Amino acid sequence: MRHELAALLLISCATAYAMAEESAGTVAHPDWSPNGTQLAFEANWHGARNIYVMDIDGSHVRQLTFGEAMDTYPRYSSDGHWLVFLSRRHALFSMHLVRPDGTDERALLPADGNLEPAFSPDGRWVAFRSYLNGDDPDGEIMLVDVLGEHLRRLTDNTVEEGYPAFSADGRSLFFHRTVEDFQQIIMLDLETGAEMQLTSNDFNSWHAHASPDGRQIVYDGNQAGNRDIYLMDMENHRVTQLTSDPGRDEYPKFSSDGRRIAFHSDRGGSMAIYVMNADGSEQAPVIPQWPVAKSTESDIENSAN
């Protein structure tokens, strides 16, 4: 029964990841390059969801993965030399590494139902949610080094936890946890194991990401009845709502200088990437300037040279 429940949960998780694909040409899950000039993202322009990168103005779009299976959730390493992403090439999700020019792709761990990777600031570790090969239907927060070794389990309980992200100094990890029926943001001290619950609301909060100076986190929540982006001051825990569009605004990410936030939203009718200032001003879409013909692996090789 437990394995059947885990299988159902993994199917539902795949369904949730597929929500951004409801309309052709949607793009989602942006992440900044460390130098702030590019965004990695996923898109389903050609019938399958794959990983892409583009300049911040939408130019120079490059396709990095070409499979028919779902490739999603790209995240840069701090030095910009790698992207980690999820793939549904097997029955369960697996994590992969690839260079930003599309080369040197390799699996990080076996396809055991591992989700939502995030690099540590020093580039040595990847935090992620794991369903432990289907044995844990709720998911636990884990660490693994970039060679796929020294696996470390950080949580062990019977509630849902997910979407880990490191603090800027690498000493803490943010993630969400179900607390009395609602998802709340938790901060875990990686040295002591001490935890702090940062939100305590009768609504859900997800996808926390820390500012480079460590003074703020940005996250999305459904306080207003739909997904909006919120900013929390880490000193006094004061919360500021940054978006208020009727659409679904989610997965915010600070740029490396802390001045801008990228997120995806369906406010225009389908999922698209938006960028705004860190105070919520000047919200604007980033329109990928995609060529008419589909890229090939040789196109990527030529663009990298």
C-alpha positions in Angstrom: 0.0 0.0 0.0 2.8 2.4 0.9 4.5 1.8 -2.5 1.1 2.4 -4.3 0.6 5.6 -2.4 4.1 6.8 -3.3 3.5 5.9 -7.0 0.3 8.0 -6.9 2.1 10.9 -5.3 4.9 10.8 -7.9 2.3 10.8 -10.7 0.5 13.8 -9.1 3.9 15.6 -8.8 4.5 15.1 -12.5 1.1 16.5 -13.2 1.9 19.5 -11.1 5.1 20.1 -13.1 3.2 19.8 -16.3 0.8 22.6 -15.4 3.0 25.2 -17.1 2.6 23.3 -20.4 -1.1 23.8 -20.8 -0.6 26.2 -23.7 1.9 25.8 -26.5 4.9 28.0 -26.3 4.9 28.5 -22.5 8.2 29.2 -20.6 8.8 28.8 -16.9 11.2 28.3 -14.0 13.7 31.0 -14.7 17.1 31.1 -13.0 19.7 33.9 -13.2 23.3 33.2 -14.4 25.8 34.4 -11.7 26.8 37.4 -13.8 23.2 38.5 -14.2 23.3 38.6 -18.0 21.4 35.4 -18.8 18.4 33.4 -17.7 18.0 29.6 -17.8 14.5 28.3 -18.2 12.3 25.5 -19.5 10.0 25.7 -22.6 7.7 23.4 -24.6 8.0 25.1 -27.9 8.5 21.9 -29.9 6.2 19.5 -28.2 8.5 18.4 -25.4 9.7 20.4 -22.4 13.4 21.2 -22.7 16.1 23.4 -21.1 17.1 26.7 -22.7 19.2 29.8 -21.9 18.8 33.3 -23.2 20.2 36.8 -22.6 18.2 38.9 -20.2 16.7 40.9 -23.1 15.4 37.7 -24.6 18.0 37.4 -27.4 20.4 34.6 -28.1 18.1 31.7 -27.1 20.0 28.4 -27.0 18.4 25.0 -26.5 20.5 22.7 -24.2 18.4 19.5 -24.1 16.6 17.8 -26.9 14.8 14.7 -25.6 11.2 13.9 -25.8 10.9 13.4 -22.0 10.3 16.3 -19.7 13.4 18.3 -18.8 12.6 21.0 -16.2 13.7 23.2 -13.3 17.2 24.4 -14.3 19.4 26.0 -11.7 22.9 27.5 -12.1 25.9 26.8 -10.1 27.5 29.8 -8.4 30.4 29.9 -10.9 28.1 29.6 -13.9 29.9 26.5 -15.2 27.0 24.1 -14.6 23.2 23.8 -14.7 21.4 21.2 -12.6 17.9 20.2 -13.8 15.2 17.5 -13.5 14.3 15.0 -16.1 11.4 12.5 -16.5 13.4 10.2 -18.8 12.6 7.2 -16.5 9.6 6.2 -14.4 10.8 8.5 -11.6 12.4 11.9 -11.8 16.2 12.1 -12.1 18.6 15.0 -11.7 21.2 15.9 -14.4 24.1 18.3 -14.9 24.8 20.1 -18.1 27.1 22.9 -19.2 25.4 26.2 -20.2 26.5 25.5 -23.8 24.7 22.1 -23.7 27.8 19.9 -23.4 29.0 17.4 -20.8 25.5 16.3 -19.7 25.5 13.6 -17.1 23.1 12.1 -14.5 23.8 13.3 -10.9 21.8 10.5 -9.2 19.8 7.4 -10.3 16.2 8.0 -11.2 14.9 7.5 -7.6 12.3 10.3 -7.6 14.6 13.2 -6.8 13.2 16.7 -7.3 13.9 20.5 -7.1 17.7 20.7 -7.0 19.6 23.8 -5.8 23.4 24.4 -5.8 25.2 25.4 -2.7 27.0 28.8 -3.0 30.4 27.0 -3.0 29.2 24.8 -5.9 30.1 21.6 -4.0 26.6 20.4 -3.0 23.1 20.1 -4.4 20.1 20.1 -2.1 17.0 18.5 -3.3 13.7 16.8 -2.3 13.7 13.0 -2.5 11.0 10.4 -2.4 13.6 7.8 -1.6 12.8 5.6 -4.6 9.1 5.7 -3.8 9.5 4.6 -0.2 8.6 8.1 1.2 5.4 9.6 -0.2 5.9 12.9 1.6 9.5 13.7 0.5 12.6 14.5 2.5 15.3 17.2 2.1 18.6 15.7 1.1 22.1 16.8 0.1 24.5 15.2 -2.4 27.9 16.4 -3.7 28.4 17.2 -7.3 29.9 13.8 -8.0 26.7 12.1 -6.9 28.4 10.9 -3.7 28.2 11.5 0.1 24.4 11.5 0.2 23.1 13.2 3.4 19.5 13.2 4.7 18.5 16.5 6.4 14.9 15.8 7.4 13.0 12.7 8.6 9.3 13.1 9.2 5.8 12.3 7.8 4.9 15.7 6.3 5.6 17.2 2.9 8.7 19.2 2.5 10.2 20.6 -0.7 11.9 23.2 -2.8 15.1 23.7 -0.9 17.3 26.8 -1.5 20.6 27.8 0.2 21.2 31.0 2.1 23.8 33.3 0.4 26.5 32.2 2.9 25.6 28.5 2.5 25.1 28.0 6.3 21.3 27.6 6.1 18.7 26.0 3.9 15.2 27.3 3.2 12.4 25.0 2.2 8.6 24.6 2.7 6.9 22.2 5.1 3.3 21.3 5.8 2.4 22.7 9.2 -1.2 22.2 10.3 -2.5 21.8 6.8 -0.6 24.8 5.3 2.8 25.0 3.6 5.2 27.2 5.6 8.7 28.4 5.0 11.4 26.8 7.2 15.0 27.8 7.7 17.4 25.0 8.7 20.9 25.7 10.2 23.1 23.2 8.4 25.7 23.1 11.2 23.5 22.8 14.3 20.3 21.4 12.8 18.3 24.1 14.5 15.1 25.1 12.6 13.1 28.3 12.5 9.6 28.6 11.0 9.6 31.9 9.1 5.9 32.0 8.1 2.9 31.0 10.2 -0.2 31.7 8.3 -3.5 30.1 7.3 -2.4 30.1 3.7 0.4 28.5 1.8 3.9 29.8 1.2 6.4 28.2 -1.2 9.7 28.6 -3.1 11.8 30.8 -0.8 14.9 32.3 -2.3 17.5 34.4 -0.3 18.9 37.8 -1.4 22.6 37.9 -1.9 23.2 40.0 1.2 21.1 37.6 3.3 18.8 40.3 4.5 15.6 39.2 2.7 13.9 36.2 1.2 11.4 36.3 -1.6 8.7 33.6 -2.0 5.3 33.0 -3.4 2.1 32.5 -1.5 -1.7 32.4 -2.0 -2.7 34.9 0.8 -4.7 36.9 -1.7 -6.4 33.8 -3.1 -4.0 33.3 -6.0 -0.2 33.1 -6.2 1.6 36.3 -5.6 5.2 37.2 -4.8 6.2 38.3 -1.3 9.3 39.8 0.3 10.3 39.1 3.9 12.8 41.2 5.9 14.9 38.6 7.8 15.6 41.0 10.7 12.0 41.8 11.7 10.1 39.3 9.5 8.0 42.1 8.0 6.4 41.0 4.8 5.8 43.1 1.7 3.6 42.0 -1.2 5.4 42.6 -4.5 2.8 41.4 -7.1 -0.9 41.7 -7.1 -1.9 40.6 -10.6 -4.9 38.2 -10.9 -2.6 35.8 -12.6 -0.4 33.1 -11.1 3.0 34.7 -10.1 5.5 32.2 -8.6 9.0 30.8 -8.4 10.8 34.1 -7.7 14.6 34.3 -7.9 16.9 37.1 -6.9 19.6 38.2 -9.4 23.2 37.9 -8.1 23.3 41.7 -7.3 20.0 41.6 -5.5 18.5 44.3 -7.6 16.0 42.3 -9.7 13.7 39.3 -9.3 12.8 36.9 -12.0 9.6 34.8 -11.8 7.1 33.1 -14.0 3.4 34.1 -14.4 0.4 33.2 -16.5 -1.0 36.8 -16.3 -0.7 37.1 -20.1 -2.7 33.9 -20.7 0.2 31.4 -20.7 3.2 30.9 -18.6 5.9 33.4 -19.3 9.0 34.8 -17.6 8.9 38.2 -16.0 11.5 40.4 -14.3 10.9 43.2 -11.8 13.0 45.4 -9.5 13.5 44.0 -6.0 10.9 46.4 -4.7 8.2 45.1 -7.1 8.4 48.0 -9.5 8.8 47.8 -13.3 7.3 44.3 -13.8 7.9 43.3 -17.4 7.9 40.1 -19.5 11.1 38.8 -21.0 10.1 37.7 -24.5 12.4 35.0 -26.0 13.5 36.0 -29.5 13.3 32.4 -30.8 14.4 31.7 -34.4 11.9 30.3 -36.8 13.7 27.0 -37.3 14.3 24.6 -34.4 17.9 24.6 -33.0 20.1 21.6 -33.5 23.0 20.4 -31.5 25.4 21.8 -34.1 23.7 25.3 -33.8 24.5 25.2 -30.0 28.1 24.2 -30.7 28.6 27.0 -33.2 27.0 29.6 -30.8 29.3 28.6 -28.0 32.5 29.1 -30.1 
